[in-house]
Amino acid sequence: IMAYNMTYFPNIMDHYDQDMAALRMEPFLPLLNIECSPDVRTFLCKAFVPACVEPMRVIQPCRSLCERVYSDCKQLIDTFGITWPKELECNRENMSLPTSM
């Protein structure tokens, strides 16, 4: 469950609606179901369904959150053969600075 009720598209992977984002998020469901990281849900929600907290202010995943989740979940990513999208690489410029959300 997301702690916000407004979102913004396109997301950082250029998905233009929630249906496309949901479809592309399916390969990551094992990570959510197993909860390989305490932050995996927050990270994936911010990546696939980013919060829009005020007009034109979008909350995207930050680099430290990305690095934490990737490190925690790396073994399961490999086990399930999940392809980590280049848009979610933690060293990319689209990863924001840390936020309070």
KEKE-3310 file (N, C-alpha, C; in steps of 0.2 Angstrom, whole numbers, plus 5000, padded with zeros to 4 digits):
npx = (5004:5003:5008:5003:4992:4992:5000:5013:5016:5025:5035:5052:5056:5050:5036:5020:5008:4998:4994:5004:5015:5012:5012:5026:5032:5029:5040:5047:5040:5043:5053:5046:5037:5045:5051:5065:5072:5070:5066:5062:5048:5045:5056:5053:5040:5042:5050:5042:5029:5029:5027:5018:5018:5015:5009:5019:5030:5039:5042:5055:5065:5079:5097:5104:5094:5091:5104:5104:5093:5096:5108:5103:5095:5101:5105:5093:5088:5097:5095:5081:5083:5080:5080:5088:5083:5091:5087:5086:5098:5109:5119:5115:5110:5097:5093:5088:5092:5093:5077:5064:5053)
npy = (4994:5011:5026:5038:5047:5053:5052:5052:5052:5051:5038:5035:5026:5028:5024:5026:5025:5018:5005:5000:5002:4993:4981:4980:4979:4966:4956:4959:4955:4943:4948:4957:4949:4940:4949:4954:4965:4977:4989:4987:4988:5002:5007:5001:5006:5020:5020:5014:5019:5034:5046:5061:5075:5088:5100:5096:5091:5078:5063:5053:5038:5038:5038:5031:5023:5015:5008:5001:4993:4985:4979:4972:4963:4957:4943:4936:4943:4938:4924:4923:4927:4940:4954:4969:4984:4997:5010:5009:5008:5011:5021:5031:5047:5049:5045:5052:5065:5061:5060:5065:5057)
npz = (5000:4996:5003:4998:4987:4975:4959:4947:4929:4914:4922:4929:4920:4908:4907:4903:4910:4923:4921:4912:4920:4930:4923:4919:4931:4936:4935:4946:4957:4965:4973:4981:4987:4995:5002:5002:5006:5018:5013:5000:4994:4996:4987:4974:4972:4972:4960:4950:4952:4955:4968:4968:4976:4977:4965:4951:4958:4960:4969:4967:4968:4979:4977:4988:4994:4983:4981:4994:4993:4981:4985:4996:4989:4979:4978:4976:4965:4955:4957:4953:4940:4936:4926:4929:4926:4916:4919:4932:4938:4951:4950:4941:4934:4936:4948:4963:4975:4993:5001:5012:5012)
capx = (5000:5007:5006:5001:4986:4994:5006:5015:5018:5029:5040:5059:5057:5045:5030:5015:5002:4998:4994:5011:5020:5010:5015:5033:5034:5028:5046:5050:5035:5046:5057:5041:5034:5050:5054:5072:5074:5064:5065:5060:5042:5046:5060:5049:5034:5045:5052:5036:5023:5032:5023:5017:5016:5012:5010:5025:5035:5038:5047:5058:5070:5086:5103:5106:5089:5093:5110:5102:5089:5100:5113:5099:5091:5105:5105:5087:5088:5101:5091:5075:5084:5077:5084:5088:5083:5096:5085:5086:5105:5109:5123:5112:5108:5090:5092:5087:5095:5089:5071:5061:5047)
capy = (5000:5017:5031:5044:5046:5056:5049:5056:5048:5045:5037:5036:5021:5031:5021:5032:5024:5013:4998:4998:5001:4987:4975:4980:4978:4959:4952:4961:4953:4939:4952:4960:4943:4938:4955:4953:4971:4981:4995:4985:4990:5009:5008:4999:5011:5026:5019:5013:5024:5039:5050:5068:5078:5095:5101:5096:5089:5071:5060:5047:5034:5041:5033:5027:5018:5010:5004:4997:4987:4981:4975:4967:4958:4954:4936:4934:4945:4933:4917:4923:4929:4947:4959:4975:4989:5002:5016:5008:5007:5016:5027:5035:5053:5050:5044:5059:5065:5058:5064:5063:5052)
capz = (5000:4995:5008:4994:4983:4968:4956:4941:4924:4914:4928:4926:4915:4903:4907:4903:4914:4929:4918:4909:4925:4933:4919:4919:4938:4937:4936:4953:4962:4970:4978:4986:4991:4999:5006:5002:5009:5022:5008:4993:4992:4995:4981:4968:4972:4970:4954:4945:4953:4959:4972:4966:4982:4975:4958:4948:4963:4960:4973:4964:4972:4979:4976:4994:4994:4977:4983:4999:4990:4976:4989:5000:4985:4973:4977:4973:4958:4951:4958:4949:4933:4935:4923:4932:4920:4916:4922:4939:4940:4956:4949:4935:4936:4937:4955:4966:4982:4998:5003:5019:5011)
cpx = (5004:5004:5005:4996:4987:5000:5008:5018:5020:5034:5047:5060:5052:5039:5025:5009:5003:4998:5000:5015:5019:5013:5022:5036:5033:5034:5049:5045:5038:5050:5052:5038:5038:5052:5061:5075:5068:5062:5062:5054:5042:5050:5056:5043:5037:5047:5047:5030:5025:5026:5023:5014:5013:5013:5017:5031:5034:5044:5049:5063:5076:5091:5104:5100:5090:5098:5108:5098:5092:5105:5109:5096:5095:5105:5099:5086:5092:5097:5085:5076:5081:5082:5083:5088:5088:5094:5085:5093:5106:5114:5121:5110:5101:5088:5093:5092:5091:5083:5069:5055:5050)
cpy = (5006:5022:5038:5042:5050:5053:5053:5051:5053:5045:5037:5031:5022:5027:5026:5031:5019:5006:4996:4997:4995:4981:4974:4978:4970:4955:4953:4958:4948:4943:4955:4955:4941:4943:4954:4959:4974:4987:4993:4988:4998:5010:5007:5004:5017:5026:5018:5017:5029:5044:5057:5071:5085:5096:5101:5094:5082:5068:5053:5044:5038:5035:5029:5022:5013:5006:4999:4991:4983:4976:4970:4961:4955:4947:4933:4937:4940:4926:4917:4925:4936:4951:4966:4981:4995:5008:5015:5007:5013:5022:5031:5042:5054:5048:5050:5059:5063:5063:5061:5058:5045)
cpz = (5000:5000:5004:4989:4976:4966:4950:4935:4918:4920:4925:4921:4908:4902:4908:4907:4919:4926:4915:4915:4929:4930:4919:4926:4940:4939:4943:4959:4967:4975:4983:4990:4996:5004:5007:5006:5013:5017:5001:4990:4991:4988:4975:4967:4969:4962:4949:4946:4958:4962:4969:4972:4982:4968:4955:4953:4964:4964:4970:4969:4973:4978:4982:4995:4989:4979:4989:4997:4985:4980:4993:4995:4979:4972:4974:4966:4953:4951:4953:4942:4931:4932:4926:4927:4921:4919:4930:4942:4945:4955:4943:4938:4938:4944:4959:4972:4987:5000:5009:5018:5010)
residu = (ILE:MET:ALA:TYR:ASN:MET:THR:TYR:PHE:PRO:ASN:ILE:MET:ASP:HIS:TYR:ASP:GLN:ASP:MET:ALA:ALA:LEU:ARG:MET:GLU:PRO:PHE:LEU:PRO:LEU:LEU:ASN:ILE:GLU:CYS:SER:PRO:ASP:VAL:ARG:THR:PHE:LEU:CYS:LYS:ALA:PHE:VAL:PRO:ALA:CYS:VAL:GLU:PRO:MET:ARG:VAL:ILE:GLN:PRO:CYS:ARG:SER:LEU:CYS:GLU:ARG:VAL:TYR:SER:ASP:CYS:LYS:GLN:LEU:ILE:ASP:THR:PHE:GLY:ILE:THR:TRP:PRO:LYS:GLU:LEU:GLU:CYS:ASN:ARG:GLU:ASN:MET:SER:LEU:PRO:THR:SER:MET)
# end
